[in-house]
């Protein structure tokens, strides 16, 4: 199963507004999740490239209050740690243009 399919499946049903790759559709009602690959690197050895890949993903929780965004962020973390992700960082934002709170988390995932 691809990384994209695995992430979508792990995050499905967590947010009423859905799970989106790169950005939410226009007029999506919060709360919702948007994620993207930040970087994906292949492991190399003396025998060449392996099938094992390390991918860093950024997953953002959007909501109308900070409390809701933070709770959604915690649910995201629990879901992706369940598929083997390792949390790297977390940061809080307020998006002036949409008037939404965002909790942004970076995770490291190893896949084959």
Secondary structure, DSSP 8 states (H G I E B T S, - for coil): --HHHHHHHHHTTSSTT-EEESS--TT--SSEEEEEEEEEEEEEETTEEEEEEEEEEEEEEEESSHHHHHHHHHHHHHHHHTTT-EEEEEEEEEETTTTEEEEEEEEEEEE-
